[in-house]
Amino acid sequence: MKNNLMVLGLALCILPMSLAAETGQDVKRDYLQEQNARSTERIPAGTIIPVKLNSTLRSDKSGSGDAITATVMQDVPLGGGEMLRKGTKVTGHVVQAITMGKKSEESKISFQFDQVRLGNQTIPVTTNLCAVASGKEVFAATPQQTTEGPDSQVEIGGDQISYGDGRPVMVGSQVVGKYTSQGVLAYAGQDVGTPCRGTTDDSDHPQAFWLFSVNACGPYGFEGLTVFHSGRTEPLGEVTLTSNGKAVNVGKGSAMLLRVEGSSTQEAQARTTPSRGTGQ
Protein backbone atom coordinates (compact mmCIF):
# COMPACT_ATOMS: atom_id res chain seq x y z
CA MET A 1 0.00 0.00 0.00
CA LYS A 2 2.86 2.32 0.90
CA ASN A 3 4.56 1.64 -2.42
CA ASN A 4 1.33 2.41 -4.29
CA LEU A 5 1.03 5.73 -2.49
CA MET A 6 4.62 6.59 -3.42
CA VAL A 7 3.96 5.81 -7.08
CA LEU A 8 0.78 7.90 -7.03
CA GLY A 9 2.60 10.80 -5.41
CA LEU A 10 5.37 10.58 -7.99
CA ALA A 11 2.82 10.60 -10.83
CA LEU A 12 1.13 13.67 -9.36
CA CYS A 13 4.51 15.42 -9.24
CA ILE A 14 5.37 14.50 -12.82
CA LEU A 15 1.96 15.40 -14.25
CA PRO A 16 2.17 19.17 -13.60
CA MET A 17 5.69 19.19 -15.04
CA SER A 18 4.40 17.44 -18.17
CA LEU A 19 1.49 19.87 -18.46
CA ALA A 20 3.88 22.78 -17.99
CA ALA A 21 6.09 21.45 -20.78
CA GLU A 22 3.12 21.07 -23.10
CA THR A 23 1.89 24.53 -22.17
CA GLY A 24 5.34 25.94 -22.90
CA GLN A 25 5.37 24.24 -26.30
CA ASP A 26 1.92 25.61 -27.05
CA VAL A 27 3.01 29.13 -26.11
CA LYS A 28 6.13 28.81 -28.26
CA ARG A 29 4.10 27.48 -31.22
CA ASP A 30 1.52 30.25 -30.86
CA TYR A 31 4.29 32.83 -30.64
CA LEU A 32 5.99 31.56 -33.80
CA GLN A 33 2.68 31.50 -35.66
CA GLU A 34 2.00 35.07 -34.55
CA GLN A 35 5.49 36.15 -35.63
CA ASN A 36 5.01 34.52 -39.04
CA ALA A 37 1.64 36.24 -39.44
CA ARG A 38 3.16 39.57 -38.51
CA SER A 39 6.03 39.12 -40.94
CA THR A 40 3.66 38.64 -43.87
CA GLU A 41 1.65 41.66 -42.77
CA ARG A 42 4.66 43.96 -42.81
CA ILE A 43 3.90 44.62 -46.48
CA PRO A 44 0.16 45.34 -46.42
CA ALA A 45 -2.22 44.22 -49.15
CA GLY A 46 -2.66 47.02 -51.66
CA THR A 47 0.95 48.20 -51.49
CA ILE A 48 2.28 49.35 -54.87
CA ILE A 49 5.91 48.41 -55.60
CA PRO A 50 7.72 49.87 -58.67
CA VAL A 51 10.60 47.64 -59.78
CA LYS A 52 13.19 47.36 -62.54
CA LEU A 53 14.05 43.88 -63.84
CA ASN A 54 17.52 42.44 -63.26
CA SER A 55 16.54 39.42 -65.33
CA THR A 56 15.28 38.93 -68.88
CA LEU A 57 12.00 37.11 -69.47
CA ARG A 58 11.94 35.33 -72.84
CA SER A 59 9.44 32.72 -73.91
CA ASP A 60 12.05 31.13 -76.22
CA LYS A 61 14.92 31.02 -73.71
CA SER A 62 13.53 31.04 -70.19
CA GLY A 63 12.64 27.75 -68.53
CA SER A 64 10.35 26.59 -65.76
CA GLY A 65 11.91 27.30 -62.39
CA ASP A 66 14.38 29.92 -63.61
CA ALA A 67 14.98 32.52 -60.91
CA ILE A 68 14.05 36.15 -61.64
CA THR A 69 14.95 39.24 -59.65
CA ALA A 70 14.02 42.91 -59.66
CA THR A 71 15.06 46.02 -57.75
CA VAL A 72 12.69 48.40 -55.97
CA MET A 73 13.19 51.82 -57.57
CA GLN A 74 11.66 54.12 -54.93
CA ASP A 75 11.14 54.13 -51.18
CA VAL A 76 7.75 52.47 -50.62
CA PRO A 77 5.69 53.66 -47.61
CA LEU A 78 4.19 50.74 -45.68
CA GLY A 79 2.34 52.70 -43.02
CA GLY A 80 3.20 53.05 -39.36
CA GLY A 81 6.45 54.80 -40.24
CA GLU A 82 7.90 51.68 -41.90
CA MET A 83 9.47 51.84 -45.34
CA LEU A 84 10.48 49.37 -48.05
CA ARG A 85 13.67 51.03 -49.18
CA LYS A 86 14.84 51.78 -52.69
CA GLY A 87 17.31 49.10 -53.76
CA THR A 88 15.42 46.27 -52.04
CA LYS A 89 15.41 43.00 -53.98
CA VAL A 90 12.22 41.26 -55.10
CA THR A 91 12.58 37.66 -56.24
CA GLY A 92 10.49 35.07 -58.02
CA HIS A 93 10.65 32.45 -60.74
CA VAL A 94 9.42 31.46 -64.19
CA VAL A 95 6.44 29.10 -64.02
CA GLN A 96 6.26 28.20 -67.71
CA ALA A 97 7.54 29.40 -71.08
CA ILE A 98 6.05 28.40 -74.45
CA THR A 99 7.22 29.42 -77.92
CA MET A 100 4.74 29.75 -80.77
CA GLY A 101 4.75 26.64 -82.95
CA LYS A 102 2.90 23.42 -83.58
CA LYS A 103 1.59 23.14 -80.02
CA SER A 104 0.69 26.79 -79.52
CA GLU A 105 -0.66 29.61 -81.67
CA GLU A 106 1.09 32.19 -79.52
CA SER A 107 4.18 32.62 -77.41
CA LYS A 108 3.70 32.98 -73.70
CA ILE A 109 5.59 33.17 -70.46
CA SER A 110 4.18 32.80 -66.95
CA PHE A 111 6.04 33.98 -63.86
CA GLN A 112 5.54 35.27 -60.35
CA PHE A 113 7.28 37.49 -57.84
CA ASP A 114 6.73 36.07 -54.38
CA GLN A 115 9.47 37.23 -52.00
CA VAL A 116 10.69 40.61 -50.80
CA ARG A 117 13.76 41.22 -48.68
CA LEU A 118 12.75 43.58 -45.85
CA GLY A 119 15.52 44.33 -43.36
CA ASN A 120 16.96 41.00 -42.27
CA GLN A 121 13.82 39.08 -43.23
CA THR A 122 12.62 37.51 -46.45
CA ILE A 123 8.90 38.26 -46.62
CA PRO A 124 6.64 35.91 -48.65
CA VAL A 125 4.12 37.93 -50.68
CA THR A 126 1.61 37.50 -53.46
CA THR A 127 1.84 40.18 -56.14
CA ASN A 128 -0.03 40.97 -59.32
CA LEU A 129 0.98 43.07 -62.31
CA CYS A 130 -0.48 46.53 -62.87
CA ALA A 131 1.83 47.64 -65.70
CA VAL A 132 5.00 46.68 -67.53
CA ALA A 133 7.22 49.04 -69.55
CA SER A 134 10.17 48.52 -71.86
CA GLY A 135 13.60 49.99 -71.20
CA LYS A 136 12.95 52.64 -73.86
CA GLU A 137 9.76 53.72 -72.10
CA VAL A 138 11.65 53.95 -68.82
CA PHE A 139 14.31 56.13 -70.41
CA ALA A 140 11.72 58.38 -72.05
CA ALA A 141 9.94 58.91 -68.73
CA THR A 142 13.10 59.62 -66.75
CA PRO A 143 13.18 63.35 -65.88
CA GLN A 144 15.90 65.36 -67.55
CA GLN A 145 16.67 68.29 -65.27
CA THR A 146 17.36 71.60 -66.99
CA THR A 147 19.10 74.74 -65.82
CA GLU A 148 15.77 76.55 -66.10
CA GLY A 149 14.35 74.69 -63.10
CA PRO A 150 11.29 72.39 -62.85
CA ASP A 151 9.91 71.18 -66.14
CA SER A 152 7.12 68.88 -67.27
CA GLN A 153 7.44 65.19 -68.02
CA VAL A 154 5.17 62.52 -69.48
CA GLU A 155 5.01 59.49 -67.23
CA ILE A 156 4.64 55.86 -68.29
CA GLY A 157 0.91 55.67 -68.84
CA GLY A 158 0.45 59.13 -70.34
CA ASP A 159 -0.04 61.54 -67.44
CA GLN A 160 1.94 64.76 -67.67
CA ILE A 161 3.47 66.12 -64.50
CA SER A 162 5.67 69.01 -63.50
CA TYR A 163 8.63 67.59 -61.68
CA GLY A 164 10.41 69.24 -58.83
CA ASP A 165 10.53 68.08 -55.22
CA GLY A 166 7.15 68.58 -53.57
CA ARG A 167 5.29 69.67 -56.69
CA PRO A 168 1.74 68.27 -57.00
CA VAL A 169 0.87 65.36 -59.27
CA MET A 170 -2.39 65.89 -61.11
CA VAL A 171 -4.82 63.58 -62.90
CA GLY A 172 -6.99 66.03 -64.80
CA SER A 173 -7.94 68.62 -62.20
CA GLN A 174 -7.47 66.23 -59.28
CA VAL A 175 -4.37 66.35 -57.09
CA VAL A 176 -3.46 62.72 -56.38
CA GLY A 177 0.01 63.13 -54.90
CA LYS A 178 3.35 64.81 -55.22
CA TYR A 179 6.66 64.41 -57.00
CA THR A 180 9.78 63.63 -54.98
CA SER A 181 13.44 63.24 -55.89
CA GLN A 182 12.83 59.49 -56.28
CA GLY A 183 9.55 59.61 -58.18
CA VAL A 184 5.80 59.98 -57.75
CA LEU A 185 3.98 59.48 -54.45
CA ALA A 186 0.23 59.24 -54.99
CA TYR A 187 -2.85 58.06 -53.14
CA ALA A 188 -3.74 54.76 -54.79
CA GLY A 189 -6.74 54.29 -52.49
CA GLN A 190 -8.70 56.75 -54.60
CA ASP A 191 -10.76 55.56 -57.54
CA VAL A 192 -8.65 56.88 -60.41
CA GLY A 193 -10.38 54.81 -63.07
CA THR A 194 -7.93 52.01 -63.81
CA PRO A 195 -9.10 48.40 -64.21
CA CYS A 196 -5.64 47.08 -63.29
CA ARG A 197 -6.13 47.37 -59.56
CA GLY A 198 -8.91 47.77 -57.07
CA THR A 199 -9.20 50.58 -54.59
CA THR A 200 -7.97 49.96 -51.07
CA ASP A 201 -9.38 50.94 -47.71
CA ASP A 202 -5.95 51.90 -46.42
CA SER A 203 -5.43 55.29 -48.05
CA ASP A 204 -3.83 57.08 -45.12
CA HIS A 205 -0.44 57.12 -46.80
CA PRO A 206 0.67 57.62 -50.41
CA GLN A 207 1.96 54.87 -52.69
CA ALA A 208 5.17 54.82 -54.71
CA PHE A 209 4.68 54.94 -58.49
CA TRP A 210 8.21 55.99 -59.51
CA LEU A 211 7.97 56.89 -63.24
CA PHE A 212 4.51 55.38 -63.72
CA SER A 213 1.23 57.23 -63.96
CA VAL A 214 -1.32 56.39 -61.27
CA ASN A 215 -3.49 55.21 -64.20
CA ALA A 216 -0.76 53.03 -65.74
CA CYS A 217 -2.30 49.74 -66.86
CA GLY A 218 -0.97 46.97 -69.09
CA PRO A 219 2.09 46.92 -71.38
CA TYR A 220 4.00 49.96 -72.70
CA GLY A 221 6.63 49.89 -75.43
CA PHE A 222 6.27 46.25 -76.43
CA GLU A 223 4.99 45.38 -79.90
CA GLY A 224 2.27 42.74 -79.83
CA LEU A 225 2.58 42.04 -76.10
CA THR A 226 -0.57 41.32 -74.06
CA VAL A 227 -1.03 40.84 -70.33
CA PHE A 228 -3.14 37.69 -70.59
CA HIS A 229 -3.32 37.14 -66.83
CA SER A 230 -2.29 39.72 -64.24
CA GLY A 231 -2.36 37.46 -61.19
CA ARG A 232 -5.35 39.12 -59.51
CA THR A 233 -7.49 35.99 -59.92
CA GLU A 234 -6.64 32.29 -59.79
CA PRO A 235 -3.89 31.34 -60.12
CA LEU A 236 -3.18 34.21 -57.69
CA GLY A 237 0.17 35.89 -58.16
CA GLU A 238 0.90 34.22 -61.48
CA VAL A 239 1.37 36.62 -64.40
CA THR A 240 1.11 35.47 -68.02
CA LEU A 241 2.33 37.56 -70.93
CA THR A 242 1.51 36.52 -74.51
CA SER A 243 2.49 37.52 -78.03
CA ASN A 244 0.94 36.43 -81.32
CA GLY A 245 3.72 37.66 -83.59
CA LYS A 246 7.00 36.63 -82.01
CA ALA A 247 8.61 35.45 -78.80
CA VAL A 248 7.75 37.30 -75.62
CA ASN A 249 10.84 39.32 -74.73
CA VAL A 250 10.80 41.51 -71.62
CA GLY A 251 14.40 42.56 -71.30
CA LYS A 252 16.59 43.39 -68.34
CA GLY A 253 16.00 47.05 -67.48
CA SER A 254 12.28 46.87 -68.18
CA ALA A 255 10.04 48.11 -65.37
CA MET A 256 6.99 46.72 -63.64
CA LEU A 257 4.40 48.16 -61.33
CA LEU A 258 3.48 45.40 -58.87
CA ARG A 259 0.64 45.36 -56.37
CA VAL A 260 0.79 43.25 -53.22
CA GLU A 261 -2.28 41.12 -52.59
CA GLY A 262 -0.93 39.55 -49.42
CA SER A 263 -0.62 35.87 -48.51
CA SER A 264 0.01 33.46 -45.68
CA THR A 265 3.48 32.03 -45.23
CA GLN A 266 2.30 28.53 -46.13
CA GLU A 267 0.55 29.68 -49.31
CA ALA A 268 3.54 31.71 -50.44
CA GLN A 269 5.93 28.82 -49.82
CA ALA A 270 3.67 26.50 -51.81
CA ARG A 271 3.75 28.89 -54.75
CA THR A 272 7.56 29.03 -54.80
CA THR A 273 7.61 25.51 -56.28
CA PRO A 274 6.63 25.59 -59.98
CA SER A 275 4.17 22.80 -60.65
CA ARG A 276 1.67 24.16 -63.11
CA GLY A 277 1.04 22.52 -66.42
CA THR A 278 -0.50 25.53 -68.16
CA GLY A 279 0.09 29.26 -68.28
CA GLN A 280 -3.54 30.27 -67.86
C-alpha positions in Angstrom: 0.0 0.0 0.0 2.9 2.3 0.9 4.6 1.6 -2.4 1.3 2.4 -4.3 1.0 5.7 -2.5 4.6 6.6 -3.4 4.0 5.8 -7.1 0.8 7.9 -7.0 2.6 10.8 -5.4 5.4 10.6 -8.0 2.8 10.6 -10.8 1.1 13.7 -9.4 4.5 15.4 -9.2 5.4 14.5 -12.8 2.0 15.4 -14.2 2.2 19.2 -13.6 5.7 19.2 -15.0 4.4 17.4 -18.2 1.5 19.9 -18.5 3.9 22.8 -18.0 6.1 21.4 -20.8 3.1 21.1 -23.1 1.9 24.5 -22.2 5.3 25.9 -22.9 5.4 24.2 -26.3 1.9 25.6 -27.0 3.0 29.1 -26.1 6.1 28.8 -28.3 4.1 27.5 -31.2 1.5 30.3 -30.9 4.3 32.8 -30.6 6.0 31.6 -33.8 2.7 31.5 -35.7 2.0 35.1 -34.5 5.5 36.1 -35.6 5.0 34.5 -39.0 1.6 36.2 -39.4 3.2 39.6 -38.5 6.0 39.1 -40.9 3.7 38.6 -43.9 1.6 41.7 -42.8 4.7 44.0 -42.8 3.9 44.6 -46.5 0.2 45.3 -46.4 -2.2 44.2 -49.1 -2.7 47.0 -51.7 0.9 48.2 -51.5 2.3 49.3 -54.9 5.9 48.4 -55.6 7.7 49.9 -58.7 10.6 47.6 -59.8 13.2 47.4 -62.5 14.0 43.9 -63.8 17.5 42.4 -63.3 16.5 39.4 -65.3 15.3 38.9 -68.9 12.0 37.1 -69.5 11.9 35.3 -72.8 9.4 32.7 -73.9 12.0 31.1 -76.2 14.9 31.0 -73.7 13.5 31.0 -70.2 12.6 27.7 -68.5 10.3 26.6 -65.8 11.9 27.3 -62.4 14.4 29.9 -63.6 15.0 32.5 -60.9 14.0 36.1 -61.6 15.0 39.2 -59.7 14.0 42.9 -59.7 15.1 46.0 -57.8 12.7 48.4 -56.0 13.2 51.8 -57.6 11.7 54.1 -54.9 11.1 54.1 -51.2 7.7 52.5 -50.6 5.7 53.7 -47.6 4.2 50.7 -45.7 2.3 52.7 -43.0 3.2 53.0 -39.4 6.4 54.8 -40.2 7.9 51.7 -41.9 9.5 51.8 -45.3 10.5 49.4 -48.1 13.7 51.0 -49.2 14.8 51.8 -52.7 17.3 49.1 -53.8 15.4 46.3 -52.0 15.4 43.0 -54.0 12.2 41.3 -55.1 12.6 37.7 -56.2 10.5 35.1 -58.0 10.6 32.5 -60.7 9.4 31.5 -64.2 6.4 29.1 -64.0 6.3 28.2 -67.7 7.5 29.4 -71.1 6.0 28.4 -74.4 7.2 29.4 -77.9 4.7 29.7 -80.8 4.8 26.6 -82.9 2.9 23.4 -83.6 1.6 23.1 -80.0 0.7 26.8 -79.5 -0.7 29.6 -81.7 1.1 32.2 -79.5 4.2 32.6 -77.4 3.7 33.0 -73.7 5.6 33.2 -70.5 4.2 32.8 -67.0 6.0 34.0 -63.9 5.5 35.3 -60.4 7.3 37.5 -57.8 6.7 36.1 -54.4 9.5 37.2 -52.0 10.7 40.6 -50.8 13.8 41.2 -48.7 12.8 43.6 -45.9 15.5 44.3 -43.4 17.0 41.0 -42.3 13.8 39.1 -43.2 12.6 37.5 -46.4 8.9 38.3 -46.6 6.6 35.9 -48.6 4.1 37.9 -50.7 1.6 37.5 -53.5 1.8 40.2 -56.1 0.0 41.0 -59.3 1.0 43.1 -62.3 -0.5 46.5 -62.9 1.8 47.6 -65.7 5.0 46.7 -67.5 7.2 49.0 -69.5 10.2 48.5 -71.9 13.6 50.0 -71.2 12.9 52.6 -73.9 9.8 53.7 -72.1 11.6 54.0 -68.8 14.3 56.1 -70.4 11.7 58.4 -72.0 9.9 58.9 -68.7 13.1 59.6 -66.7 13.2 63.3 -65.9 15.9 65.4 -67.6 16.7 68.3 -65.3 17.4 71.6 -67.0 19.1 74.7 -65.8 15.8 76.6 -66.1 14.3 74.7 -63.1 11.3 72.4 -62.8 9.9 71.2 -66.1 7.1 68.9 -67.3 7.4 65.2 -68.0 5.2 62.5 -69.5 5.0 59.5 -67.2 4.6 55.9 -68.3 0.9 55.7 -68.8 0.4 59.1 -70.3 0.0 61.5 -67.4 1.9 64.8 -67.7 3.5 66.1 -64.5 5.7 69.0 -63.5 8.6 67.6 -61.7 10.4 69.2 -58.8 10.5 68.1 -55.2 7.2 68.6 -53.6 5.3 69.7 -56.7 1.7 68.3 -57.0 0.9 65.4 -59.3 -2.4 65.9 -61.1 -4.8 63.6 -62.9 -7.0 66.0 -64.8 -7.9 68.6 -62.2 -7.5 66.2 -59.3 -4.4 66.4 -57.1 -3.5 62.7 -56.4 0.0 63.1 -54.9 3.4 64.8 -55.2 6.7 64.4 -57.0 9.8 63.6 -55.0 13.4 63.2 -55.9 12.8 59.5 -56.3 9.6 59.6 -58.2 5.8 60.0 -57.8 4.0 59.5 -54.4 0.2 59.2 -55.0 -2.8 58.1 -53.1 -3.7 54.8 -54.8 -6.7 54.3 -52.5 -8.7 56.7 -54.6 -10.8 55.6 -57.5 -8.7 56.9 -60.4 -10.4 54.8 -63.1 -7.9 52.0 -63.8 -9.1 48.4 -64.2 -5.6 47.1 -63.3 -6.1 47.4 -59.6 -8.9 47.8 -57.1 -9.2 50.6 -54.6 -8.0 50.0 -51.1 -9.4 50.9 -47.7 -5.9 51.9 -46.4 -5.4 55.3 -48.1 -3.8 57.1 -45.1 -0.4 57.1 -46.8 0.7 57.6 -50.4 2.0 54.9 -52.7 5.2 54.8 -54.7 4.7 54.9 -58.5 8.2 56.0 -59.5 8.0 56.9 -63.2 4.5 55.4 -63.7 1.2 57.2 -64.0 -1.3 56.4 -61.3 -3.5 55.2 -64.2 -0.8 53.0 -65.7 -2.3 49.7 -66.9 -1.0 47.0 -69.1 2.1 46.9 -71.4 4.0 50.0 -72.7 6.6 49.9 -75.4 6.3 46.2 -76.4 5.0 45.4 -79.9 2.3 42.7 -79.8 2.6 42.0 -76.1 -0.6 41.3 -74.1 -1.0 40.8 -70.3 -3.1 37.7 -70.6 -3.3 37.1 -66.8 -2.3 39.7 -64.2 -2.4 37.5 -61.2 -5.4 39.1 -59.5 -7.5 36.0 -59.9 -6.6 32.3 -59.8 -3.9 31.3 -60.1 -3.2 34.2 -57.7 0.2 35.9 -58.2 0.9 34.2 -61.5 1.4 36.6 -64.4 1.1 35.5 -68.0 2.3 37.6 -70.9 1.5 36.5 -74.5 2.5 37.5 -78.0 0.9 36.4 -81.3 3.7 37.7 -83.6 7.0 36.6 -82.0 8.6 35.4 -78.8 7.7 37.3 -75.6 10.8 39.3 -74.7 10.8 41.5 -71.6 14.4 42.6 -71.3 16.6 43.4 -68.3 16.0 47.0 -67.5 12.3 46.9 -68.2 10.0 48.1 -65.4 7.0 46.7 -63.6 4.4 48.2 -61.3 3.5 45.4 -58.9 0.6 45.4 -56.4 0.8 43.2 -53.2 -2.3 41.1 -52.6 -0.9 39.5 -49.4 -0.6 35.9 -48.5 0.0 33.5 -45.7 3.5 32.0 -45.2 2.3 28.5 -46.1 0.6 29.7 -49.3 3.5 31.7 -50.4 5.9 28.8 -49.8 3.7 26.5 -51.8 3.8 28.9 -54.8 7.6 29.0 -54.8 7.6 25.5 -56.3 6.6 25.6 -60.0 4.2 22.8 -60.6 1.7 24.2 -63.1 1.0 22.5 -66.4 -0.5 25.5 -68.2 0.1 29.3 -68.3 -3.5 30.3 -67.9 
